[in-house]
Amino acid sequence: MRALGVRISLDDFGTGYSSLSYLRSFPFDKIKIDRSFISGLPHGADSIAIVGAVASLAKNLKMTTTAEGVETLEQLEQVRLLGCSEMQGHLISPAVSLAKLTALLEPYQEQLAKTA
């Protein structure tokens, strides 16, 4: 699958069924840190510790990290400081339909085609 360019993410890391053992048993490219940890930023000491540790772990395993649920500028700054490589959430953009996304990307269509 990797030869085809497929990348695999471990979603909602830190909650539910995601665990550290998955990181050893499957070659993930990205860890998506659950929004429940991001919501405690920038002041929650436990959230700071967890997000920082996960970002550091991912970096050492040569994975990218996505902080899910970034909603404030303070959270954005904190996840950057803690080492997250990507962010998603309403601060960046609310969810959009495929039609709206296509319209947003239309001005860049020629440039996107060159990189594909």
C-alpha positions in Angstrom: 0.0 0.0 0.0 2.8 2.4 0.8 4.2 1.8 -2.8 0.9 3.2 -4.0 1.3 6.3 -1.9 -1.2 5.4 0.8 -0.5 6.8 4.2 -2.1 5.5 7.4 -3.2 7.5 10.5 -4.1 6.4 14.0 -7.1 8.5 14.7 -8.3 9.7 18.2 -5.1 8.7 19.8 -5.3 8.4 23.6 -9.0 7.4 23.8 -11.1 4.3 23.2 -9.3 1.5 21.6 -6.1 3.3 20.5 -3.1 2.3 22.5 0.7 2.3 22.5 0.8 -1.3 21.5 -0.7 -0.3 18.1 2.3 1.8 17.4 4.5 -1.2 17.6 2.3 -3.6 15.7 1.4 -1.4 12.7 3.5 1.1 10.7 1.4 4.3 11.1 2.5 7.5 9.3 0.5 9.9 11.6 -1.0 10.1 15.0 -4.1 12.2 15.4 -4.3 13.5 19.0 -7.9 13.4 20.2 -9.6 16.7 20.7 -10.4 15.9 24.4 -6.7 16.6 25.1 -6.6 19.7 23.0 -9.6 21.2 24.7 -7.6 21.4 27.9 -5.0 23.6 26.4 -3.4 26.0 26.9 -3.7 25.9 30.8 -4.4 22.3 31.7 -1.2 20.8 33.0 -2.3 17.2 32.3 -3.2 18.1 28.7 0.1 19.9 28.2 2.0 16.9 29.4 0.0 14.4 27.3 0.1 16.4 24.1 3.8 17.1 24.5 4.6 13.5 25.2 2.6 12.2 22.2 4.1 14.8 19.9 7.6 13.8 21.1 6.8 10.1 20.8 5.6 10.6 17.3 8.6 12.6 16.3 10.9 9.9 17.6 9.0 7.3 15.6 9.2 9.5 12.5 5.4 10.1 12.4 3.6 13.4 12.0 1.0 14.5 14.6 -2.3 16.2 14.0 -3.9 18.1 16.9 -7.7 17.6 16.5 -10.1 20.2 17.6 -8.0 23.4 17.6 -10.5 26.2 18.2 -8.6 29.1 19.7 -5.4 31.0 18.9 -4.1 30.0 22.3 -4.6 26.4 21.6 -2.9 26.8 18.2 0.2 28.4 19.7 0.3 25.8 22.5 0.2 22.8 20.1 2.9 24.4 17.9 5.1 24.8 21.0 4.5 21.2 22.1 5.7 20.0 18.7 2.5 19.0 16.8 3.2 19.1 13.1 -0.4 19.6 11.9 -3.6 21.1 13.3 -7.3 20.8 12.4 -10.4 22.3 13.9 -12.8 25.2 13.6 -10.1 27.8 14.0 -8.6 26.6 10.8 -11.9 25.9 9.0 -15.2 24.4 9.9 -16.2 21.2 8.0 -17.1 21.9 4.4 -19.0 19.9 1.8 -17.2 18.4 -1.2 -18.8 21.1 -3.5 -17.5 23.9 -1.3 -14.0 22.3 -1.1 -13.9 21.9 -4.8 -14.8 25.6 -5.2 -12.1 26.6 -2.7 -9.5 24.6 -4.5 -10.5 25.6 -8.1 -8.1 28.5 -8.3 -5.2 26.1 -7.5 -6.4 23.3 -9.8 -3.6 23.7 -12.3 -0.9 23.8 -9.6 -2.4 20.7 -7.9 -2.4 18.8 -11.2 1.4 19.5 -11.6 2.1 18.0 -8.1 -0.1 14.9 -8.6 
